[in-house]
Amino acid sequence: MKKVMVLGVGVVFVFLAIIFFVVPGPSIIFAMAALVCFSIYYPTARKYLRKLQKIFTKACHKLDGIK
């Protein structure tokens, strides 16, 4: 039951990300939230979440001027 609920929330986040991709809004936040939900049960989603975290870490360091 818990797995179904977590995956259902992940699917809702995916739909919200798609909607906010077309309409201006925080689509990347919903996409990341969906990856977090899916990464609980799927290792492939965990791999993509780690890649995305590394990309955002590099981008934040670049914006802050940290090497």
Backbone torsions as a table, in degrees:
resi	resn	phi	psi	omega
1	MET	NA	-42.1	-179.2
2	LYS	-64.9	-39.4	-179.9
3	LYS	-63.0	-41.6	179.9
4	VAL	-64.0	-41.0	179.9
5	MET	-66.2	-44.2	-179.5
6	VAL	-64.3	-43.8	178.9
7	LEU	-68.4	-33.9	175.4
8	GLY	-63.6	-42.3	176.5
9	VAL	-63.9	-38.4	177.3
10	GLY	-61.9	-41.1	178.6
11	VAL	-65.8	-40.0	177.1
12	VAL	-61.7	-41.3	178.1
13	PHE	-64.4	-36.6	177.3
14	VAL	-63.7	-45.7	178.3
15	PHE	-62.1	-40.0	177.6
16	LEU	-65.2	-38.2	178.0
17	ALA	-64.0	-40.9	178.4
18	ILE	-65.9	-42.8	178.7
19	ILE	-62.1	-45.7	-178.2
20	PHE	-76.9	-9.7	171.9
21	PHE	-73.5	-36.0	178.9
22	VAL	-81.2	-47.7	178.1
23	VAL	-93.9	138.4	-179.3
24	PRO	-57.8	128.1	-179.3
25	GLY	176.2	-175.1	-175.0
26	PRO	-83.6	63.7	-175.4
27	SER	-66.0	-35.6	-177.6
28	ILE	-67.0	-32.5	178.9
29	ILE	-67.1	-42.5	178.8
30	PHE	-69.8	-34.7	177.2
31	ALA	-65.4	-41.2	177.5
32	MET	-66.3	-39.1	178.3
33	ALA	-63.8	-37.9	176.9
34	ALA	-64.9	-42.1	177.6
35	LEU	-62.4	-37.8	177.5
36	VAL	-63.1	-44.0	179.2
37	CYS	-63.8	-44.3	-178.0
38	PHE	-72.2	-28.9	-176.6
39	SER	-71.3	-14.8	177.2
40	ILE	-63.8	-37.4	-174.8
41	TYR	-113.9	-16.3	-175.6
42	TYR	-121.8	119.6	-179.5
43	PRO	-63.2	-30.6	179.0
44	THR	-64.9	-41.7	177.4
45	ALA	-65.2	-35.2	177.6
46	ARG	-63.7	-38.3	178.8
47	LYS	-64.0	-44.6	179.4
48	TYR	-68.3	-33.9	177.5
49	LEU	-65.1	-41.6	177.3
50	ARG	-63.5	-40.8	177.4
51	LYS	-61.3	-44.8	-179.8
52	LEU	-64.5	-38.3	177.5
53	GLN	-64.3	-40.2	177.8
54	LYS	-64.8	-41.5	179.1
55	ILE	-62.3	-45.5	-179.8
56	PHE	-68.2	-34.2	176.8
57	THR	-64.0	-45.0	177.7
58	LYS	-62.2	-41.7	-179.9
59	ALA	-64.8	-40.3	179.1
60	CYS	-66.6	-41.0	177.8
61	HIS	-64.7	-38.1	179.0
62	LYS	-66.2	-41.0	178.8
63	LEU	-67.8	-34.9	-178.9
64	ASP	-83.0	-12.5	-178.9
65	GLY	82.3	20.1	179.7
66	ILE	-95.0	140.3	179.2
67	LYS	-104.2	NA	NA
